[in-house]
Amino acid sequence: MEVILIKDVDNLGAANEVVKVKSGYARNFLLPRHLAVEASQGNLGRLEEKIKLQKKKEEKMLAEINSVIDKLKESPLKIGAKTGTSGKIFGSVTPLQISRAIREQKGYEIDRRKISIIEEIKELGTYKASIDFGNGHSAEVEFEVVAE
């Protein structure tokens, strides 16, 4: 019996996948738990439409991610830090500070957990941070630490 999985099922397949299973497994486990639906013509048609909509949504999101990456790479961010007389900063720059700088200077809201600083920052200067947008898309952002 062929079924379309609604949710991911361990050792069977991922959501929106058509799989062949024994009829007893489908009737007694998958269908009652709403993990799958029968692979009828109507359900297969709905699956194709769902996949098309999902692809359009992914393409739109990818275009938006690319525009954000281009905007972030235009010019380096400026992050203010309190410094001593020798140019060393008190504490260090954190992903939260980078996230706030992106929001204030570029107008985009990026979660601090998606930002990772490549090297430890203890002095004034130019550094890089990596932003993970998910789905294998990431970008390096340049930022400059300046004295307040």
KOLGUPA-130956 format. One record per residue: residue number from 0; x, y, z of N, C-alpha, C in turn. Coordinates in Angstrom, 2 decimals, decimal comma. Layout:
<lodos>
+-----+---------+---------+---------+---------+---------+---------+---------+---------+---------+
| num |      nX |      nY |      nZ |     caX |     caY |     caZ |      cX |      cY |      cZ |
+-----+---------+---------+---------+---------+---------+---------+---------+---------+---------+
| NUM |       X |       Y |       Z |       X |       Y |       Z |       X |       Y |       Z |
...
+-----+---------+---------+---------+---------+---------+---------+---------+---------+---------+
</lodos>
This chain:
<lodos>
+-----+---------+---------+---------+---------+---------+---------+---------+---------+---------+
| num |      nX |      nY |      nZ |     caX |     caY |     caZ |      cX |      cY |      cZ |
+-----+---------+---------+---------+---------+---------+---------+---------+---------+---------+
|   0 |    0,85 |   -1,18 |    0,00 |    0,00 |    0,00 |    0,00 |    0,89 |    1,24 |    0,00 |
|   1 |    0,55 |    2,22 |   -0,81 |    1,32 |    3,46 |   -0,85 |    0,62 |    4,52 |   -0,02 |
|   2 |    1,42 |    5,26 |    0,77 |    0,90 |    6,33 |    1,59 |    1,78 |    7,57 |    1,43 |
|   3 |    1,20 |    8,72 |    1,73 |    1,95 |    9,98 |    1,73 |    2,16 |   10,35 |    3,19 |
|   4 |    3,41 |   10,50 |    3,58 |    3,71 |   10,84 |    4,97 |    3,39 |   12,31 |    5,24 |
|   5 |    2,70 |   12,55 |    6,33 |    2,37 |   13,92 |    6,73 |    3,47 |   14,47 |    7,63 |
|   6 |    4,01 |   13,61 |    8,48 |    5,09 |   13,98 |    9,39 |    6,26 |   13,04 |    9,17 |
|   7 |    7,43 |   13,42 |    9,67 |    8,60 |   12,55 |    9,60 |    8,35 |   11,31 |   10,46 |
|   8 |    8,68 |   10,15 |    9,92 |    8,54 |    8,89 |   10,65 |    9,90 |    8,21 |   10,65 |
|   9 |   10,39 |    7,88 |   11,85 |   11,70 |    7,23 |   11,96 |   11,73 |    5,93 |   11,16 |
|  10 |   12,83 |    5,69 |   10,52 |   13,09 |    4,48 |    9,74 |   12,10 |    4,27 |    8,57 |
|  11 |   11,38 |    5,33 |    8,20 |   10,45 |    5,19 |    7,08 |   10,64 |    6,30 |    6,05 |
|  12 |   10,60 |    7,55 |    6,49 |   10,77 |    8,65 |    5,54 |   10,43 |    9,99 |    6,16 |
|  13 |   10,58 |   11,02 |    5,33 |   10,32 |   12,39 |    5,76 |    8,93 |   12,81 |    5,33 |
|  14 |    8,49 |   13,94 |    5,85 |    7,17 |   14,47 |    5,50 |    7,11 |   14,76 |    4,00 |
|  15 |    5,92 |   14,63 |    3,43 |    5,64 |   14,86 |    2,00 |    6,33 |   13,84 |    1,10 |
|  16 |    6,60 |   12,68 |    1,61 |    7,24 |   11,62 |    0,83 |    6,22 |   10,50 |    0,60 |
|  17 |    6,23 |    9,94 |   -0,59 |    5,35 |    8,81 |   -0,90 |    6,16 |    7,54 |   -0,66 |
|  18 |    5,64 |    6,67 |    0,23 |    6,35 |    5,44 |    0,55 |    5,41 |    4,25 |    0,44 |
|  19 |    5,99 |    3,09 |    0,22 |    5,22 |    1,86 |    0,12 |    5,40 |    1,10 |    1,44 |
|  20 |    4,27 |    0,77 |    2,09 |    4,30 |    0,05 |    3,36 |    3,28 |   -1,08 |    3,30 |
|  21 |    3,36 |   -1,96 |    4,26 |    2,37 |   -3,03 |    4,34 |    1,05 |   -2,43 |    4,78 |
|  22 |   -0,04 |   -2,98 |    4,29 |   -1,36 |   -2,39 |    4,55 |   -1,72 |   -2,40 |    6,04 |
|  23 |   -1,33 |   -3,41 |    6,77 |   -1,62 |   -3,46 |    8,21 |   -0,91 |   -2,35 |    8,96 |
|  24 |    0,34 |   -2,06 |    8,60 |    1,10 |   -0,98 |    9,24 |    0,44 |    0,37 |    8,96 |
|  25 |   -0,03 |    0,55 |    7,74 |   -0,69 |    1,80 |    7,37 |   -2,03 |    1,94 |    8,12 |
|  26 |   -2,86 |    0,88 |    8,08 |   -4,19 |    0,95 |    8,70 |   -4,14 |    1,04 |   10,22 |
|  27 |   -3,22 |    0,31 |   10,84 |   -3,20 |    0,22 |   12,30 |   -2,28 |    1,22 |   12,99 |
|  28 |   -1,31 |    1,79 |   12,28 |   -0,37 |    2,69 |   12,94 |   -0,34 |    4,08 |   12,30 |
|  29 |   -0,04 |    4,14 |   11,01 |    0,18 |    5,44 |   10,36 |   -1,10 |    6,27 |   10,23 |
|  30 |   -2,15 |    5,67 |    9,71 |   -3,38 |    6,42 |    9,47 |   -4,07 |    6,87 |   10,77 |
|  31 |   -4,24 |    6,00 |   11,79 |   -4,91 |    6,45 |   13,02 |   -4,14 |    7,55 |   13,77 |
|  32 |   -2,83 |    7,55 |   13,66 |   -2,01 |    8,55 |   14,35 |   -1,81 |    9,81 |   13,51 |
|  33 |   -2,44 |    9,89 |   12,36 |   -2,34 |   11,03 |   11,43 |   -0,90 |   11,31 |   11,03 |
|  34 |   -0,16 |   10,23 |   10,81 |    1,21 |   10,36 |   10,33 |    1,26 |   10,25 |    8,81 |
|  35 |    0,20 |    9,74 |    8,21 |    0,17 |    9,55 |    6,76 |   -1,27 |    9,56 |    6,27 |
|  36 |   -1,41 |    9,75 |    4,96 |   -2,71 |    9,61 |    4,29 |   -2,52 |    8,67 |    3,12 |
|  37 |   -3,61 |    8,09 |    2,67 |   -3,54 |    7,16 |    1,55 |   -3,14 |    7,92 |    0,29 |
|  38 |   -2,35 |    7,29 |   -0,56 |   -1,83 |    7,93 |   -1,78 |   -2,86 |    7,82 |   -2,91 |
|  39 |   -3,99 |    8,50 |   -2,75 |   -5,01 |    8,52 |   -3,81 |   -4,67 |    9,63 |   -4,80 |
|  40 |   -5,41 |    9,68 |   -5,92 |   -5,15 |   10,71 |   -6,94 |   -5,31 |   12,12 |   -6,38 |
|  41 |   -6,36 |   12,32 |   -5,58 |   -6,61 |   13,64 |   -4,99 |   -5,51 |   14,05 |   -4,03 |
|  42 |   -5,09 |   13,11 |   -3,17 |   -4,02 |   13,41 |   -2,21 |   -2,69 |   13,65 |   -2,91 |
|  43 |   -2,43 |   12,92 |   -3,99 |   -1,19 |   13,15 |   -4,75 |   -1,19 |   14,53 |   -5,41 |
|  44 |   -2,37 |   14,95 |   -5,91 |   -2,50 |   16,28 |   -6,49 |   -2,24 |   17,37 |   -5,45 |
|  45 |   -2,81 |   17,19 |   -4,24 |   -2,57 |   18,16 |   -3,16 |   -1,11 |   18,20 |   -2,77 |
|  46 |   -0,45 |   17,04 |   -2,78 |    0,97 |   16,97 |   -2,45 |    1,80 |   17,77 |   -3,45 |
|  47 |    1,48 |   17,62 |   -4,75 |    2,21 |   18,37 |   -5,78 |    2,03 |   19,87 |   -5,59 |
|  48 |    0,80 |   20,31 |   -5,30 |    0,55 |   21,73 |   -5,06 |    1,31 |   22,23 |   -3,84 |
|  49 |    1,31 |   21,42 |   -2,80 |    2,02 |   21,78 |   -1,57 |    3,51 |   21,93 |   -1,83 |
|  50 |    4,08 |   21,05 |   -2,62 |    5,51 |   21,10 |   -2,95 |    5,80 |   22,34 |   -3,79 |
|  51 |    4,92 |   22,68 |   -4,75 |    5,11 |   23,87 |   -5,57 |    5,10 |   25,13 |   -4,70 |
|  52 |    4,13 |   25,22 |   -3,79 |    4,05 |   26,38 |   -2,90 |    5,28 |   26,48 |   -2,01 |
|  53 |    5,76 |   25,33 |   -1,54 |    6,93 |   25,32 |   -0,68 |    8,17 |   25,80 |   -1,45 |
|  54 |    8,30 |   25,40 |   -2,72 |    9,43 |   25,84 |   -3,54 |    9,38 |   27,35 |   -3,78 |
|  55 |    8,18 |   27,87 |   -4,06 |    8,04 |   29,32 |   -4,25 |    8,42 |   30,07 |   -2,98 |
|  56 |    7,99 |   29,55 |   -1,85 |    8,29 |   30,19 |   -0,56 |    9,80 |   30,17 |   -0,31 |
|  57 |   10,45 |   29,05 |   -0,62 |   11,90 |   28,95 |   -0,43 |   12,65 |   29,91 |   -1,36 |
|  58 |   12,19 |   30,05 |   -2,62 |   12,82 |   30,97 |   -3,55 |   12,68 |   32,41 |   -3,07 |
|  59 |   11,50 |   32,76 |   -2,56 |   11,27 |   34,11 |   -2,04 |   12,18 |   34,37 |   -0,84 |
|  60 |   12,28 |   33,38 |    0,05 |   13,11 |   33,53 |    1,23 |   14,59 |   33,64 |    0,84 |
|  61 |   15,02 |   32,88 |   -0,16 |   16,40 |   32,94 |   -0,63 |   16,71 |   34,31 |   -1,21 |
|  62 |   15,79 |   34,89 |   -1,97 |   15,99 |   36,23 |   -2,52 |   16,10 |   37,26 |   -1,40 |
|  63 |   15,27 |   37,09 |   -0,38 |   15,32 |   38,02 |    0,76 |   16,64 |   37,88 |    1,51 |
|  64 |   17,10 |   36,66 |    1,71 |   18,37 |   36,42 |    2,39 |   19,51 |   37,05 |    1,59 |
|  65 |   19,50 |   36,89 |    0,28 |   20,56 |   37,48 |   -0,56 |   20,56 |   39,00 |   -0,48 |
|  66 |   19,38 |   39,61 |   -0,43 |   19,33 |   41,07 |   -0,32 |   19,86 |   41,54 |    1,03 |
|  67 |   19,55 |   40,79 |    2,10 |   20,07 |   41,14 |    3,43 |   21,59 |   40,99 |    3,44 |
|  68 |   22,12 |   39,93 |    2,84 |   23,57 |   39,71 |    2,79 |   24,25 |   40,85 |    2,04 |
|  69 |   23,68 |   41,26 |    0,90 |   24,25 |   42,37 |    0,13 |   24,26 |   43,66 |    0,95 |
|  70 |   23,17 |   43,93 |    1,66 |   23,07 |   45,14 |    2,48 |   24,09 |   45,11 |    3,62 |
|  71 |   24,30 |   43,94 |    4,21 |   25,24 |   43,84 |    5,32 |   26,69 |   43,98 |    4,85 |
|  72 |   26,98 |   43,58 |    3,61 |   28,35 |   43,65 |    3,11 |   28,71 |   45,01 |    2,51 |
|  73 |   27,72 |   45,91 |    2,38 |   27,98 |   47,23 |    1,80 |   29,06 |   48,00 |    2,55 |
|  74 |   28,89 |   48,13 |    3,84 |   29,86 |   48,87 |    4,64 |   29,97 |   48,20 |    6,01 |
|  75 |   31,14 |   48,33 |    6,64 |   31,31 |   47,67 |    7,94 |   30,45 |   48,34 |    9,02 |
|  76 |   30,03 |   47,54 |    9,97 |   29,29 |   48,04 |   11,12 |   30,26 |   48,73 |   12,07 |
|  77 |   29,77 |   49,69 |   12,82 |   30,60 |   50,34 |   13,83 |   30,01 |   49,99 |   15,19 |
|  78 |   30,87 |   49,43 |   16,05 |   30,44 |   49,04 |   17,38 |   31,30 |   49,79 |   18,38 |
|  79 |   30,67 |   50,53 |   19,25 |   31,38 |   51,30 |   20,26 |   31,69 |   50,45 |   21,48 |
|  80 |   32,90 |   50,67 |   22,04 |   33,30 |   49,94 |   23,23 |   34,12 |   50,86 |   24,12 |
|  81 |   34,01 |   50,67 |   25,41 |   34,80 |   51,46 |   26,35 |   36,22 |   50,93 |   26,35 |
|  82 |   37,18 |   51,86 |   26,26 |   38,58 |   51,44 |   26,17 |   39,43 |   52,09 |   27,23 |
|  83 |   40,58 |   51,47 |   27,45 |   41,59 |   52,05 |   28,33 |   42,51 |   52,93 |   27,51 |
|  84 |   43,57 |   53,40 |   28,13 |   44,50 |   54,30 |   27,43 |   45,33 |   53,58 |   26,37 |
|  85 |   45,52 |   52,29 |   26,49 |   46,36 |   51,55 |   25,54 |   45,58 |   51,01 |   24,34 |
|  86 |   44,28 |   51,28 |   24,25 |   43,48 |   50,80 |   23,12 |   42,81 |   49,47 |   23,37 |
|  87 |   43,04 |   48,87 |   24,53 |   42,37 |   47,62 |   24,86 |   40,98 |   47,95 |   25,39 |
|  88 |   40,01 |   47,11 |   25,02 |   38,65 |   47,37 |   25,46 |   38,36 |   46,64 |   26,76 |
|  89 |   37,43 |   47,20 |   27,53 |   36,99 |   46,57 |   28,77 |   35,96 |   45,51 |   28,39 |
|  90 |   36,18 |   44,27 |   28,74 |   35,30 |   43,18 |   28,35 |   35,60 |   42,78 |   26,92 |
|  91 |   34,57 |   42,38 |   26,18 |   34,74 |   42,03 |   24,77 |   33,44 |   42,29 |   24,04 |
|  92 |   33,50 |   42,26 |   22,73 |   32,30 |   42,45 |   21,91 |   31,58 |   41,11 |   21,81 |
|  93 |   30,27 |   41,15 |   22,00 |   29,46 |   39,92 |   21,99 |   28,53 |   39,90 |   20,79 |
|  94 |   27,97 |   38,74 |   20,47 |   26,99 |   38,67 |   19,38 |   25,77 |   39,57 |   19,62 |
|  95 |   25,41 |   39,80 |   20,89 |   24,29 |   40,68 |   21,20 |   24,58 |   42,10 |   20,74 |
|  96 |   25,80 |   42,57 |   20,96 |   26,17 |   43,92 |   20,51 |   26,15 |   44,01 |   18,98 |
|  97 |   26,60 |   42,96 |   18,31 |   26,59 |   42,95 |   16,84 |   25,14 |   42,95 |   16,34 |
|  98 |   24,28 |   42,18 |   16,98 |   22,87 |   42,14 |   16,60 |   22,23 |   43,51 |   16,75 |
|  99 |   22,51 |   44,19 |   17,85 |   21,96 |   45,54 |   18,07 |   22,49 |   46,52 |   17,02 |
| 100 |   23,79 |   46,41 |   16,68 |   24,38 |   47,30 |   15,68 |   23,73 |   47,07 |   14,31 |
| 101 |   23,45 |   45,83 |   13,95 |   22,79 |   45,54 |   12,68 |   21,39 |   46,15 |   12,67 |
| 102 |   20,68 |   46,01 |   13,78 |   19,33 |   46,56 |   13,86 |   19,35 |   48,09 |   13,75 |
| 103 |   20,29 |   48,74 |   14,44 |   20,33 |   50,20 |   14,45 |   20,89 |   50,79 |   13,15 |
| 104 |   21,93 |   50,16 |   12,59 |   22,62 |   50,74 |   11,44 |   22,09 |   50,26 |   10,10 |
| 105 |   21,61 |   49,02 |   10,02 |   21,15 |   48,46 |    8,74 |   19,65 |   48,25 |    8,67 |
| 106 |   18,99 |   48,21 |    9,83 |   17,54 |   48,07 |    9,84 |   17,03 |   46,64 |    9,75 |
| 107 |   17,87 |   45,66 |   10,03 |   17,44 |   44,25 |    9,99 |   17,53 |   43,65 |   11,39 |
| 108 |   16,56 |   42,83 |   11,71 |   16,54 |   42,15 |   13,00 |   17,12 |   40,75 |   12,81 |
| 109 |   18,29 |   40,52 |   13,40 |   18,94 |   39,21 |   13,31 |   19,16 |   38,70 |   14,73 |
| 110 |   18,74 |   37,48 |   14,98 |   18,86 |   36,88 |   16,30 |   20,33 |   36,71 |   16,67 |
| 111 |   20,66 |   37,05 |   17,90 |   22,06 |   36,97 |   18,35 |   22,60 |   35,54 |   18,33 |
| 112 |   21,72 |   34,55 |   18,42 |   22,17 |   33,16 |   18,43 |   22,64 |   32,70 |   17,05 |
| 113 |   22,30 |   33,47 |   16,01 |   22,73 |   33,12 |   14,65 |   24,08 |   33,75 |   14,31 |
| 114 |   24,60 |   34,57 |   15,21 |   25,86 |   35,28 |   14,97 |   26,96 |   34,60 |   15,76 |
| 115 |   28,08 |   34,31 |   15,09 |   29,24 |   33,77 |   15,79 |   30,46 |   34,61 |   15,42 |
| 116 |   31,18 |   34,99 |   16,44 |   32,37 |   35,82 |   16,23 |   33,54 |   34,89 |   15,94 |
| 117 |   34,28 |   35,21 |   14,87 |   35,33 |   34,32 |   14,39 |   36,55 |   34,34 |   15,31 |
| 118 |   36,92 |   35,51 |   15,81 |   38,08 |   35,59 |   16,69 |   37,73 |   36,42 |   17,92 |
| 119 |   38,46 |   36,23 |   18,99 |   38,21 |   36,96 |   20,23 |   38,59 |   38,42 |   20,06 |
| 120 |   37,77 |   39,30 |   20,58 |   37,97 |   40,73 |   20,39 |   38,33 |   41,36 |   21,72 |
| 121 |   39,55 |   41,88 |   21,81 |   40,01 |   42,54 |   23,03 |   40,59 |   43,92 |   22,76 |
| 122 |   40,73 |   44,28 |   21,48 |   41,31 |   45,58 |   21,13 |   40,47 |   46,25 |   20,06 |
| 123 |   40,73 |   47,55 |   19,85 |   40,07 |   48,28 |   18,78 |   40,56 |   47,75 |   17,44 |
| 124 |   39,70 |   47,80 |   16,42 |   40,12 |   47,34 |   15,10 |   38,95 |   46,78 |   14,30 |
| 125 |   39,28 |   46,17 |   13,17 |   38,28 |   45,59 |   12,28 |   38,29 |   44,07 |   12,42 |
| 126 |   37,11 |   43,50 |   12,57 |   36,97 |   42,06 |   12,77 |   35,85 |   41,53 |   11,88 |
| 127 |   35,68 |   40,20 |   11,89 |   34,62 |   39,56 |   11,11 |   33,78 |   38,66 |   12,02 |
| 128 |   32,50 |   38,58 |   11,66 |   31,59 |   37,68 |   12,35 |   30,82 |   36,91 |   11,28 |
| 129 |   30,39 |   35,72 |   11,61 |   29,64 |   34,88 |   10,69 |   28,17 |   34,83 |   11,13 |
| 130 |   27,27 |   35,00 |   10,16 |   25,84 |   34,94 |   10,44 |   25,27 |   33,75 |    9,69 |
| 131 |   24,60 |   32,85 |   10,42 |   24,00 |   31,66 |    9,82 |   22,51 |   31,92 |    9,63 |
| 132 |   22,05 |   31,95 |    8,37 |   20,65 |   32,19 |    8,06 |   19,85 |   30,90 |    8,00 |
| 133 |   20,49 |   29,75 |    8,13 |   19,80 |   28,47 |    8,03 |   19,79 |   27,98 |    6,59 |
| 134 |   19,43 |   26,73 |    6,39 |   19,37 |   26,10 |    5,07 |   20,70 |   26,20 |    4,32 |
| 135 |   21,80 |   26,22 |    5,05 |   23,11 |   26,27 |    4,40 |   23,53 |   27,64 |    3,92 |
| 136 |   22,80 |   28,69 |    4,29 |   23,14 |   30,04 |    3,86 |   23,77 |   30,79 |    5,03 |
| 137 |   24,97 |   31,30 |    4,80 |   25,64 |   32,09 |    5,82 |   26,43 |   33,20 |    5,14 |
| 138 |   26,80 |   34,19 |    5,94 |   27,55 |   35,32 |    5,41 |   28,52 |   35,81 |    6,47 |
| 139 |   29,63 |   36,38 |    5,99 |   30,58 |   37,00 |    6,90 |   30,34 |   38,50 |    6,87 |
| 140 |   30,24 |   39,07 |    8,05 |   30,00 |   40,51 |    8,18 |   31,23 |   41,13 |    8,82 |
| 141 |   31,65 |   42,23 |    8,24 |   32,80 |   42,95 |    8,78 |   32,29 |   44,04 |    9,72 |
| 142 |   32,95 |   44,19 |   10,88 |   32,57 |   45,25 |   11,81 |   33,83 |   45,86 |   12,41 |
| 143 |   33,68 |   47,11 |   12,78 |   34,80 |   47,86 |   13,31 |   34,49 |   48,23 |   14,76 |
| 144 |   35,43 |   47,93 |   15,65 |   35,27 |   48,27 |   17,06 |   35,96 |   49,63 |   17,25 |
| 145 |   35,18 |   50,63 |   17,68 |   35,69 |   51,97 |   17,88 |   35,50 |   52,38 |   19,34 |
| 146 |   36,30 |   53,34 |   19,79 |   36,21 |   53,82 |   21,16 |   34,98 |   54,69 |   21,32 |
| 147 |   34,32 |   54,55 |   22,46 |   33,14 |   55,39 |   22,74 |   33,57 |   56,72 |   23,30 |
+-----+---------+---------+---------+---------+---------+---------+---------+---------+---------+
</lodos>
